[in-house]
Amino acid sequence: MAEFLTGTTRGGQSWTPKFVQSIDQKQCIGCGRCFKVCGRGVLDMIGLTEDGDIVDAFDDEAEKKIMTVKEAANCIGCESCSKVCSKSCIAHAPVAA
């Protein structure tokens, strides 16, 4: 059985961080709440054209804005991004030590 990274809260309770794994881009509405709550640079907003090509989120060709995982290695496992996501499209999981 794999051991998982664990921590302890300030109150002494055991805590297992769950790190961002993916974003369901079909569910994402590109509101940016998750981006704003994460101070670690884990997420980024991208734009999609009508044909599904990735462009800058603020490009005139962008028909839709969605979030993507930019730097998963920066995630500290707090899950704040998924707590503010109204569409529940961010998946997290513990990482084996």
C-alpha positions in Angstrom: 0.0 0.0 0.0 1.3 3.4 -1.0 2.0 6.0 1.7 0.7 9.5 1.1 2.1 12.9 2.0 0.3 14.0 5.1 0.4 17.1 7.3 -1.0 18.3 10.5 -3.4 21.3 11.0 -2.6 24.0 13.5 -5.1 22.2 15.8 -3.2 19.0 15.6 -5.6 17.1 13.2 -4.2 15.0 10.4 -4.5 16.4 6.9 -3.7 14.9 3.5 -3.2 17.5 0.8 -5.0 16.9 -2.5 -3.2 18.4 -5.5 -4.8 19.7 -8.7 -4.9 17.0 -11.4 -7.1 18.4 -14.2 -9.9 20.7 -15.2 -13.0 19.5 -17.1 -12.8 22.1 -19.8 -16.2 21.2 -21.1 -17.7 22.2 -17.8 -15.5 25.3 -17.2 -17.1 28.7 -17.9 -13.9 30.7 -17.6 -15.0 32.8 -14.8 -11.5 33.0 -13.3 -12.5 32.5 -9.7 -10.0 29.7 -9.3 -7.3 31.7 -10.9 -7.9 34.6 -8.5 -7.9 32.5 -5.3 -4.6 30.7 -6.2 -1.5 32.7 -5.4 0.9 30.0 -6.6 0.5 30.4 -10.4 -1.0 26.9 -10.8 -3.8 27.9 -13.2 -4.1 30.0 -16.3 -6.9 31.2 -18.5 -6.8 30.3 -22.2 -9.1 31.1 -25.1 -10.6 28.7 -27.6 -11.5 29.6 -31.2 -14.7 28.4 -32.9 -12.6 25.5 -34.3 -11.2 24.6 -30.9 -7.7 26.1 -31.4 -6.0 27.5 -28.3 -5.3 31.3 -28.4 -4.7 34.0 -25.9 -7.7 34.4 -23.6 -8.1 38.1 -24.6 -7.5 37.5 -28.4 -10.4 38.7 -30.6 -10.6 35.2 -32.1 -11.4 33.6 -28.7 -14.9 32.4 -28.7 -14.7 30.9 -25.2 -12.4 31.3 -22.2 -11.5 28.4 -20.0 -9.0 27.5 -17.3 -6.1 25.2 -17.7 -3.5 23.7 -15.3 -0.3 25.7 -16.1 2.2 24.7 -13.3 0.8 21.7 -11.4 4.2 21.4 -9.6 3.4 24.7 -7.8 0.2 23.3 -6.2 0.3 23.0 -2.4 -2.9 20.9 -2.2 -5.2 23.4 -0.4 -8.1 22.8 -2.8 -9.1 26.5 -2.6 -9.6 26.5 -6.4 -12.2 23.8 -6.4 -13.9 25.3 -3.4 -14.7 28.5 -5.3 -15.6 26.7 -8.6 -19.3 26.9 -9.2 -19.2 24.1 -11.8 -17.1 21.6 -9.8 -14.8 21.0 -12.7 -11.4 20.8 -10.9 -10.1 17.4 -10.0 -7.7 16.8 -7.1 -5.9 13.8 -5.7 -3.3 13.0 -3.0 0.2 12.2 -4.3 2.1 9.1 -3.2 5.3 9.8 -1.3 
